[in-house]
Amino acid sequence: MALSQDLSKNTKLERYNSYLRRMNNTKLLAASSKLLFRATLLVALLLVFFFTLNYPIGGTGVGGGDPNNHINNNGPFHTTSRFFTSGFYGTGASWEKQVRQSSTPRRPNGFSILVTGAAGFVGSHCSIALRKRGDGVLGLDNFNTYYDPSLKRARQKLLSRNQIFIVEADLNDSPMLIKLFDIVPFTHVLHLAAQAGVRYAMKNPQSYVQSNIAGFVNLLEVAKNADPQPSIVWASSSSVYGLNKDNPFSESDRTDQPASLYAATKKAGEEIAHTYNHIYGLSLTGLRFFTVYGPWGRPDMAYFFFTKDILQGKPISIYKAHGGAEVARDFTYVDDVVKGCIGALDTAEKSTGSGGKKRAPAQLRVYNLGNTSPVGVGRLVSILEGLLNVKAKKNVITMPRNGDVPFTHANVTLAHKDFGYKPTTDLATGLRKFVKWYVGYYGVQPKVRKETSSDAE
Ligand SMILES: O=C(O)[C@H]1O[C@H](OP(=O)(O)OP(=O)(O)OC[C@H]2O[C@@H](n3ccc(=O)[nH]c3=O)[C@H](O)[C@@H]2O)[C@H](O)[C@@H](O)[C@@H]1O
């Protein structure tokens, strides 16, 4: 009995102890869950804070980068997180006011134009020209780091002085694009945002797919659903002619032999444009730009980094074709290209669909915008030597197999016939204007300034 009493006492005691242990465990569990929850919250907040600091605008992030110092080492990767653009940027009342103001025309029957890549070279020039004639211009740019973003920021300031607001977002940010089309009934889109550069495509192929294909499709998806649908003018490239042997290049020449992934993505863009025109009635005009140069240009382009390297006494490589012939380009001055873009916008017919439904056949066009007079790279360098008053250290080498083509030459008859396109700036004149801008912008020595001071611009 005593034993059984003892046993039962012991059992009770054990149960009681076990109960206490369970209670403690539960408390401990609750306490540790709370701790875990708080820690997770803290980590999440820290992450948000960190990313907001690092990728505050339009979302440029990780990427290949390029050892070539003309291209920013962070490299571009155009996947903007929707969270960062739509969630944190540009959703307040004052932001909406800026969007509306910027896109409101100031002339009777003026356009309301969304310019993608507005902080870019051609984009900034076109935006200002359109604004100056009274169109409403809203910019869109992801400010990626493919080349020095401070140059894009400087262009942004210039645009801001012309009452042009740039929305900082990526083409792949659908919620942001939808929001913009909800706020503004755009009549036109001038789509110039792209991953540019022929040779860089071997270093960071994905960035070309991301911008030039995925981003373009994303824009078209939003545009086709918009009501009204805008007319779209967009930048294709002379590089689509690839290994074409006909001379000069006409729009009807074959474009099925791209020499670089860049060219292939631009060619893909032309085919995609056909599809959206065919199914949804979007009015689409592709412009094949021929090596555009000028003030506020792109530091990754040869004329720009040759200038920099010549001034710094660094050697430059001048490519020759595989048979030994000189490499040549139909270098086209930016003001001429701007006139071509505006001509294309002015003659673009309205899209025929609405809310994603085609009502009638719509306009589909493609034009060359070149200078019609190819110049060898050697000649380009001697013009620069003259303007800079410095002898270049030249290495003539065979063109590396990196997507380059030996030569380009535009036939612009079609653009002339349809909207009076007529390039008027030869390379020497255009480069003088570029050098004048370059020395002013980068504060280069007076020797150069003197050489270019005769320019009236
Ligand atoms: O018109 C076009 O379609 C293309 O024009 C340029 O591409 P590219 O003509 O290759 O322009 P650059 O990279 O500035 O090269 C100009 C010339 O200099 C040559 N070059 C380039 C680099 C170098 O170190 N040495 C050299 O001789 C190239 O072979 C080319 O003939 C742009 O970079 C592309 O974005 C654009 O789409």
The ligand as an SDF file (V2000), in Angstrom:
LIG
                    3D

 37 39  0  0  0  0  0  0  0  0999 V2000
   24.3040   52.2560  -86.3470 O   0  0  0  0  0  0  0  0  0  0  0  0
   24.1640   51.2910  -85.6510 C   0  0  0  0  0  0  0  0  0  0  0  0
   23.3810   50.4150  -85.9670 O   0  0  0  0  0  0  0  0  0  0  0  0
   24.9630   51.1250  -84.3960 C   0  0  0  0  0  0  0  0  0  0  0  0
   25.9560   52.1390  -84.3400 O   0  0  0  0  0  0  0  0  0  0  0  0
   26.8740   52.0080  -83.2940 C   0  0  0  0  0  0  0  0  0  0  0  0
   27.6630   50.8630  -83.5370 O   0  0  0  0  0  0  0  0  0  0  0  0
   28.9900   51.0510  -84.4060 P   0  0  0  0  0  0  0  0  0  0  0  0
   28.6700   51.5240  -85.7750 O   0  0  0  0  0  0  0  0  0  0  0  0
   29.7560   49.7720  -84.3020 O   0  0  0  0  0  0  0  0  0  0  0  0
   29.6980   52.2710  -83.6570 O   0  0  0  0  0  0  0  0  0  0  0  0
   31.0470   52.3530  -82.8240 P   0  0  0  0  0  0  0  0  0  0  0  0
   31.0990   51.3130  -81.7950 O   0  0  0  0  0  0  0  0  0  0  0  0
   31.1990   53.7490  -82.3910 O   0  0  0  0  0  0  0  0  0  0  0  0
   32.1610   52.0180  -83.9140 O   0  0  0  0  0  0  0  0  0  0  0  0
   32.3770   52.8910  -84.9980 C   0  0  0  0  0  0  0  0  0  0  0  0
   33.4460   52.3490  -85.8900 C   0  0  0  0  0  0  0  0  0  0  0  0
   34.6830   52.3290  -85.1870 O   0  0  0  0  0  0  0  0  0  0  0  0
   35.2780   51.0460  -85.2940 C   0  0  0  0  0  0  0  0  0  0  0  0
   36.0580   50.8370  -84.0610 N   0  0  0  0  0  0  0  0  0  0  0  0
   35.4550   50.6430  -82.8850 C   0  0  0  0  0  0  0  0  0  0  0  0
   36.1870   50.4770  -81.7380 C   0  0  0  0  0  0  0  0  0  0  0  0
   37.5600   50.5010  -81.7800 C   0  0  0  0  0  0  0  0  0  0  0  0
   38.2770   50.3320  -80.7560 O   0  0  0  0  0  0  0  0  0  0  0  0
   38.1400   50.6960  -82.9850 N   0  0  0  0  0  0  0  0  0  0  0  0
   37.4350   50.8680  -84.1390 C   0  0  0  0  0  0  0  0  0  0  0  0
   38.0200   51.0540  -85.2170 O   0  0  0  0  0  0  0  0  0  0  0  0
   34.1410   50.0780  -85.5060 C   0  0  0  0  0  0  0  0  0  0  0  0
   34.5740   48.9410  -86.1780 O   0  0  0  0  0  0  0  0  0  0  0  0
   33.2020   50.9310  -86.3490 C   0  0  0  0  0  0  0  0  0  0  0  0
   33.5390   50.8080  -87.6840 O   0  0  0  0  0  0  0  0  0  0  0  0
   26.1750   51.9060  -81.9400 C   0  0  0  0  0  0  0  0  0  0  0  0
   27.0840   51.5690  -80.9400 O   0  0  0  0  0  0  0  0  0  0  0  0
   25.0270   50.9330  -81.9640 C   0  0  0  0  0  0  0  0  0  0  0  0
   24.3310   51.0300  -80.7440 O   0  0  0  0  0  0  0  0  0  0  0  0
   24.1530   51.2760  -83.1380 C   0  0  0  0  0  0  0  0  0  0  0  0
   23.0110   50.5270  -83.2240 O   0  0  0  0  0  0  0  0  0  0  0  0
  1  2  2  0
  2  3  1  0
  2  4  1  0
  4  5  1  0
  4 36  1  0
  5  6  1  0
  6  7  1  0
  6 32  1  0
  7  8  1  0
  8  9  2  0
  8 10  1  0
  8 11  1  0
 11 12  1  0
 12 13  2  0
 12 14  1  0
 12 15  1  0
 15 16  1  0
 16 17  1  0
 17 18  1  0
 17 30  1  0
 18 19  1  0
 19 20  1  0
 19 28  1  0
 20 21  1  0
 20 26  1  0
 21 22  2  0
 22 23  1  0
 23 24  2  0
 23 25  1  0
 25 26  1  0
 26 27  2  0
 28 29  1  0
 28 30  1  0
 30 31  1  0
 32 33  1  0
 32 34  1  0
 34 35  1  0
 34 36  1  0
 36 37  1  0
M  END
$$$$
